[in-house]
Amino acid sequence: MKLKVLILNDRDKDSGFGGQASFIKNLHPFLEKEYDLTYLTLSAVYHQQKIIPIRLLYLFRVICFMIRKRENFDLIISHTPEASFAASLFTVPFVHIFHGNANPLSMSKFRIGKYFRGVFDRFETRIKRKAGLLYTVGEPGKNAIKIYNPIAYIPERILPYGERRDFIFSGRLENVKNVDMIIKRYDTLPDQIKQN
């Protein structure tokens, strides 16, 4: 009998929006082989409204769901701090995957988001204390193990480093993505490599 795992992410894995949904979608084929998965997301209609911050809505959604259904799950995997905070209020073991190294409220679309950075710092402190395992897709931290974006696609041939010719960046152009680092690293390459 497979363990019953609840996956917490505010967006549906097939929404195609942002790193969180993409990461969970890429993780799905590996997890579904081993576990009985249930996803708890917010419907698209909530993402379209502009009145209540999504993270607040999702926090309440997870708490309400856990009050009613927590005994149905053996493990929780969360990729959002508000969901992991909610999970920490219950006894079901949980794994938290940090989306990166920055406080998510530093990039809030809502003007009032910046005033809640301290709240998310407290969430993070509690998550670090209560989670069974901590992973990060960003730089490895003192408590979090680096987890790479899983990809189920296997190419016919992987080019050796000597044959590779390009830099590729996939993501939004914001400071938190450190695109300037790619440019700075490129600038340090020998001229012959740049010509190639």
C-alpha positions in Angstrom: 0.0 0.0 0.0 1.4 3.4 -1.0 1.9 6.2 1.4 -0.8 8.9 1.0 1.0 12.2 0.3 -0.6 15.7 0.2 1.1 18.1 -2.1 0.6 21.8 -1.1 1.1 24.4 -3.8 -1.2 27.3 -4.5 -1.2 26.8 -8.3 -2.1 23.7 -10.2 1.0 21.9 -11.5 -0.4 22.2 -15.1 -1.1 25.9 -14.9 2.3 26.7 -16.6 2.8 29.7 -14.4 6.1 30.3 -12.7 8.7 28.2 -11.1 6.6 26.7 -8.4 4.0 25.1 -10.7 6.8 24.0 -13.1 8.8 22.5 -10.3 5.9 20.5 -8.9 4.9 19.3 -12.4 8.4 18.1 -13.0 8.5 16.3 -9.7 5.1 14.7 -10.3 6.2 11.7 -12.5 8.8 10.7 -9.9 6.4 11.0 -6.9 3.4 9.3 -8.5 5.4 6.1 -9.0 6.0 5.8 -5.2 3.1 7.6 -3.5 -0.7 8.0 -3.6 -0.8 11.8 -4.4 -3.5 14.4 -3.6 -3.0 18.0 -4.7 -4.4 21.0 -2.8 -4.4 24.2 -4.9 -6.5 27.3 -5.3 -8.8 27.4 -8.4 -7.9 29.9 -11.1 -10.7 32.2 -10.2 -8.9 33.1 -6.9 -5.7 33.9 -8.8 -7.6 36.3 -11.1 -9.0 38.5 -8.2 -6.9 41.4 -7.0 -8.5 42.1 -3.6 -7.1 39.5 -1.3 -3.4 38.4 -1.5 -3.1 34.8 -2.9 -0.8 33.7 -0.1 -3.4 34.7 2.6 -6.2 32.9 0.7 -4.0 29.8 0.4 -3.0 29.9 4.1 -6.7 29.8 5.1 -7.5 27.1 2.4 -4.8 24.8 3.8 -5.8 25.3 7.5 -9.5 24.6 6.7 -8.6 21.5 4.7 -6.3 20.2 7.4 -8.9 20.6 10.1 -11.2 18.3 8.1 -8.9 15.9 6.3 -5.5 15.7 8.1 -6.0 12.1 9.2 -6.2 11.0 5.5 -2.5 11.7 4.9 0.8 10.1 5.9 3.0 12.9 4.7 2.8 16.5 3.3 5.1 18.0 0.7 4.9 21.8 0.5 6.6 24.3 -1.8 5.1 27.5 -0.3 5.9 29.0 3.1 2.3 29.8 4.0 1.3 26.2 3.4 4.2 24.8 5.4 3.4 27.1 8.2 -0.2 25.8 8.2 1.1 22.2 8.1 3.3 22.9 11.1 0.1 23.5 13.2 -0.8 19.9 12.8 0.8 16.5 13.6 1.2 15.2 10.0 4.9 15.1 9.1 5.9 17.5 6.4 8.7 18.3 4.0 9.3 21.9 2.9 10.9 22.9 -0.3 12.1 26.5 -0.3 11.4 28.1 -3.6 14.6 30.2 -3.4 16.6 32.2 -1.0 14.6 35.4 -0.9 11.6 36.1 1.3 8.7 35.7 -1.1 7.1 39.0 0.1 10.1 40.9 -1.2 8.5 40.3 -4.7 4.8 40.7 -3.7 2.4 42.1 -6.4 0.4 43.7 -3.7 1.5 47.1 -2.3 0.9 45.9 1.2 3.0 42.7 0.7 6.2 44.4 1.9 4.7 45.0 5.3 4.3 41.3 5.8 7.9 40.3 5.3 8.4 39.9 9.0 5.5 37.5 9.2 7.1 35.3 6.5 10.4 35.5 8.4 8.5 34.0 11.4 6.9 31.4 9.2 10.3 30.4 8.0 11.7 30.1 11.5 8.8 27.8 12.5 9.1 25.8 9.3 12.8 25.2 10.0 12.0 24.0 13.5 9.0 21.8 12.6 9.7 20.3 9.2 10.9 16.7 8.9 13.1 17.6 5.9 14.1 20.9 4.3 15.1 21.3 0.7 15.8 24.3 -1.4 15.8 25.0 -5.2 18.1 28.0 -4.4 21.5 27.9 -2.8 22.0 25.2 -0.2 21.5 26.7 3.3 22.6 25.6 6.7 19.4 23.5 7.2 18.2 22.9 3.6 19.6 20.4 1.1 19.8 21.5 -2.5 17.2 19.8 -4.8 17.6 20.2 -8.5 14.6 20.7 -10.8 13.8 17.1 -11.8 13.3 16.6 -15.5 11.7 13.4 -16.9 12.9 14.1 -20.5 16.0 12.1 -21.4 17.8 13.4 -24.6 19.3 11.0 -27.1 22.7 12.7 -26.6 24.1 15.2 -24.1 26.8 17.4 -25.6 30.2 17.3 -24.0 31.2 20.6 -22.4 33.7 21.3 -25.3 30.9 21.2 -27.9 28.4 23.5 -26.0 28.0 26.9 -27.6 25.3 28.9 -25.8 24.1 30.2 -22.5 20.4 29.6 -21.8 18.4 31.4 -19.1 14.8 30.5 -18.4 12.9 32.7 -16.0 11.6 36.1 -15.3 13.9 39.1 -15.5 14.0 40.2 -11.9 16.9 40.8 -9.4 16.0 37.7 -7.4 16.8 35.5 -10.5 20.5 36.9 -10.6 20.6 37.2 -14.4 23.4 39.7 -13.9 25.5 36.8 -12.6 25.3 35.1 -16.0 26.5 38.2 -17.7 29.3 38.8 -15.2 30.4 35.1 -15.6 30.3 35.4 -19.3 32.5 38.4 -19.2 35.2 36.5 -17.4 35.5 33.8 -20.1 38.6 33.7 -22.4 38.1 35.4 -25.8 38.4 32.2 -27.7 35.4 30.7 -25.8 33.4 33.9 -26.4 34.1 33.7 -30.1 32.8 30.2 -30.2 
